[in-house]
């Protein structure tokens, strides 16, 4: 386990198909069961984060005929660019996290298979988003390679994921599913190198955000991550403290570091 907690290896990435299947059974409805399955009460607070770290790097005139959302649930993440999208496909394991419509677009929902193989031809999508999903699955390297495979040449892949262990995943952790754990940046960038995909943009986020939300969140009507001014502030301090990041922090000072990374990637 030492190599996993040091971030040298990713727990679950070399699992057998049987081990992946057991993991899949535990995670299928786990996120929905944490409180997201009631669509009338569900609120999406990541628009400013996605715009500042991701969509702002894309030309405002660029159109997307076919878009894939990996683990996108109700598809809220597409709302800022809906007027530039023709078709939306969403890979979603949960039966409880589906929308009949996203704006005026009727999404096509596809359930993932245990192996992680995607049921699409090579070079199928102009844009793929993967926000907070990969850390819920075991075989991250293979699944990411599949996302790259189905991306069109010059297509864009946006990934936002935690880059810390999120505690000891062998123990119960309040507010987290059983198996989720972050993905070290070194693991991500080896995957990108192996699959020959270009990093267009790499930025860090969520430095001390949980702490600041607890102590200052009561002053605001929405979570602080939903405010543009906070996201810009967080982007600056995350860049300052990125060198302090430890995959499995054991000291308080090591926790003053970005918890997530946001990649914008282009396939050649």
C-alpha positions in Angstrom: 0.0 0.0 0.0 3.0 2.3 0.5 3.4 3.0 -3.2 -0.3 3.8 -3.5 -0.2 6.4 -0.7 3.0 7.9 -2.1 1.2 8.4 -5.4 3.6 6.2 -7.2 0.9 3.8 -8.3 -2.9 4.2 -8.5 -5.0 1.9 -6.4 -7.3 -0.1 -8.7 -5.6 0.6 -12.0 -4.3 -2.9 -12.3 -7.4 -4.7 -11.0 -8.7 -7.9 -12.6 -12.1 -7.9 -14.3 -13.6 -9.6 -11.3 -12.2 -6.9 -8.9 -13.5 -4.2 -11.2 -16.9 -5.7 -11.2 -17.1 -5.7 -7.4 -16.0 -2.1 -7.4 -18.6 -1.2 -10.1 -21.4 -2.7 -8.0 -20.5 -0.6 -5.0 -20.2 2.7 -7.0 -23.1 2.4 -9.4 -25.6 4.2 -7.2 -23.2 5.4 -4.5 -23.0 9.0 -5.6 -26.7 9.3 -6.2 -27.3 7.9 -2.7 -25.2 10.6 -1.2 -28.0 13.0 -2.0 -28.1 13.8 -5.7 -30.9 11.6 -6.9 -33.7 14.1 -6.2 -33.5 16.3 -9.4 -35.9 18.9 -8.1 -33.6 19.7 -5.2 -30.3 19.1 -6.8 -28.2 22.2 -7.5 -25.1 22.4 -9.7 -22.6 24.8 -8.4 -19.6 24.3 -10.7 -20.4 26.6 -13.7 -17.9 29.3 -12.8 -15.2 26.7 -12.1 -15.8 25.0 -15.5 -15.9 28.3 -17.4 -12.8 29.8 -15.9 -10.6 26.7 -16.0 -12.1 25.0 -19.0 -14.5 26.6 -21.4 -12.7 30.0 -21.4 -9.8 28.2 -23.2 -12.0 27.2 -26.1 -12.8 29.6 -29.0 -16.2 31.2 -28.4 -17.1 30.5 -32.0 -16.3 26.8 -31.9 -19.3 24.5 -32.5 -19.6 20.9 -31.3 -21.8 18.4 -33.3 -21.3 15.4 -31.0 -20.4 15.8 -27.3 -19.8 13.1 -24.8 -20.2 13.6 -21.0 -18.5 10.9 -19.0 -20.4 10.5 -15.7 -22.3 13.8 -16.4 -25.5 12.8 -14.7 -28.2 15.5 -15.5 -25.8 17.2 -17.9 -25.7 20.5 -16.1 -22.1 21.1 -17.0 -23.1 21.7 -20.7 -25.5 24.6 -19.9 -22.9 27.4 -20.5 -22.2 26.1 -24.1 -25.6 24.5 -25.0 -26.1 27.0 -27.9 -22.9 25.5 -29.5 -23.9 21.8 -29.2 -26.0 19.7 -31.5 -26.0 16.2 -29.9 -25.2 15.1 -26.3 -24.3 11.5 -25.2 -23.8 10.8 -21.6 -22.2 7.7 -20.0 -23.9 7.3 -16.7 -24.2 4.2 -14.5 -27.0 5.5 -12.2 -30.6 5.1 -13.1 -31.4 8.0 -10.8 -29.3 10.7 -12.4 -30.8 11.2 -15.8 -32.5 14.2 -17.5 -35.2 14.0 -20.2 -33.8 17.3 -21.7 -30.8 19.5 -21.3 -32.0 22.8 -22.6 -33.7 21.8 -25.9 -31.4 18.8 -26.5 -32.6 15.3 -25.7 -29.6 13.5 -24.4 -28.7 9.9 -25.3 -27.8 8.0 -22.1 -25.5 4.9 -22.3 -24.6 2.7 -19.4 -20.9 1.9 -18.9 -19.7 -1.7 -19.1 -17.6 -3.2 -16.3 -14.4 -3.3 -18.4 -14.6 0.4 -19.2 -14.6 -0.1 -23.0 -16.8 2.6 -24.7 -19.3 1.4 -27.3 -18.3 4.0 -29.9 -16.2 4.1 -33.0 -12.8 5.8 -33.0 -12.9 9.6 -33.6 -16.6 10.0 -32.7 -16.8 13.2 -30.5 -15.7 16.8 -30.9 -15.8 17.4 -27.2 -15.6 15.2 -24.1 -16.1 16.3 -20.5 -15.1 14.2 -17.5 -15.7 16.2 -14.3 -15.2 14.3 -11.0 -15.8 10.9 -12.4 -12.5 9.1 -13.0 -11.7 9.0 -9.3 -14.8 6.8 -8.8 -13.5 4.0 -11.1 -10.6 1.6 -10.7 -9.0 1.2 -14.2 -8.4 4.9 -14.8 -5.6 4.4 -17.3 -7.7 2.2 -19.6 -10.8 4.3 -19.4 -8.9 7.5 -20.1 -7.3 5.9 -23.1 -10.8 5.0 -24.3 -11.9 8.6 -23.9 -9.0 9.6 -26.1 -9.7 6.9 -28.6 -13.3 8.1 -29.3 -12.2 11.8 -29.4 -11.9 13.2 -32.9 -8.6 14.6 -34.2 -8.4 18.3 -32.9 -11.2 17.4 -30.5 -11.0 18.5 -26.9 -11.1 16.5 -23.6 -11.8 18.4 -20.4 -10.9 16.6 -17.2 -11.3 17.9 -13.6 -10.4 15.4 -10.8 -9.0 15.3 -7.3 -5.2 14.8 -7.1 -5.0 13.8 -3.4 -5.9 10.5 -1.7 -9.0 11.9 -0.1 -7.9 10.1 3.1 -7.5 6.4 3.6 -10.0 4.8 1.3 -9.8 1.6 3.4 -11.8 3.4 6.1 -15.3 4.9 6.0 -15.1 8.6 5.1 -18.0 10.9 5.7 -19.5 12.3 2.5 -17.5 10.0 0.2 -18.3 6.7 -1.5 -16.4 3.6 -0.4 -13.7 3.5 -3.2 -13.2 7.0 -4.5 -9.6 8.3 -4.3 -7.8 11.0 -6.2 -5.4 10.5 -9.1 -1.8 11.7 -8.8 -0.8 14.2 -11.5 2.2 12.0 -12.4 -0.2 9.2 -13.2 -2.4 11.5 -15.3 0.5 12.8 -17.3 2.0 9.4 -18.0 -1.4 8.4 -19.4 -1.4 11.5 -21.6 2.1 10.9 -22.8 1.4 7.2 -23.6 -1.7 8.3 -25.6 0.1 11.2 -27.3 -2.4 13.8 -26.4 -1.5 17.5 -25.9 -2.0 19.4 -22.7 -3.5 22.7 -23.8 -4.1 24.0 -20.3 -3.4 22.7 -16.8 -4.6 24.6 -13.7 -5.2 23.8 -10.1 -8.2 24.5 -7.8 -9.8 23.9 -4.4 -7.0 25.1 -2.0 -8.4 25.2 1.5 -11.9 25.4 -0.1 -13.6 23.1 2.5 -12.0 25.0 5.3 -13.1 28.4 3.9 -16.6 27.1 3.2 -17.0 26.0 6.8 -15.8 29.3 8.3 -17.1 31.8 5.8 -19.8 30.0 3.9 -22.5 31.2 6.2 -22.0 34.7 4.9 -23.2 33.6 1.4 -26.4 32.3 0.0 -24.7 29.7 -2.2 -21.5 27.6 -1.8 -18.4 29.8 -2.3 -17.3 27.8 -5.4 -20.3 29.1 -7.2 -19.0 32.7 -7.2 -16.7 33.9 -10.0 -14.6 36.1 -7.7 -13.9 33.1 -5.4 -12.9 30.8 -8.3 -10.5 33.4 -9.6 -9.0 33.9 -6.1 -8.8 30.1 -5.6 -7.0 29.8 -9.0 -4.3 32.2 -7.8 -3.7 30.7 -4.4 -3.8 27.2 -5.9 -1.0 28.1 -8.3 1.0 29.5 -5.4 0.7 26.4 -3.3 0.8 23.7 -6.0 4.3 22.7 -5.0 3.1 21.8 -1.6 0.8 19.1 -2.9 1.2 15.6 -1.3 -0.9 12.8 -2.6 -1.5 11.5 1.0 -0.9 14.3 3.3 -0.2 13.4 6.9 0.7 16.8 8.3 -1.6 19.8 8.5 0.7 22.2 6.6 0.8 19.7 3.7 -3.0 20.1 3.4 -2.5 23.8 2.3 -2.4 22.8 -1.4 -4.8 22.4 -4.3 -7.0 19.4 -4.1 -8.1 19.2 -7.7 -6.6 19.7 -11.2 -8.3 20.8 -14.4 -6.9 19.7 -17.7 -7.8 20.8 -21.2 -6.4 18.3 -23.7 -6.3 18.2 -27.5 -6.0 15.1 -29.7 -3.8 15.4 -32.8 
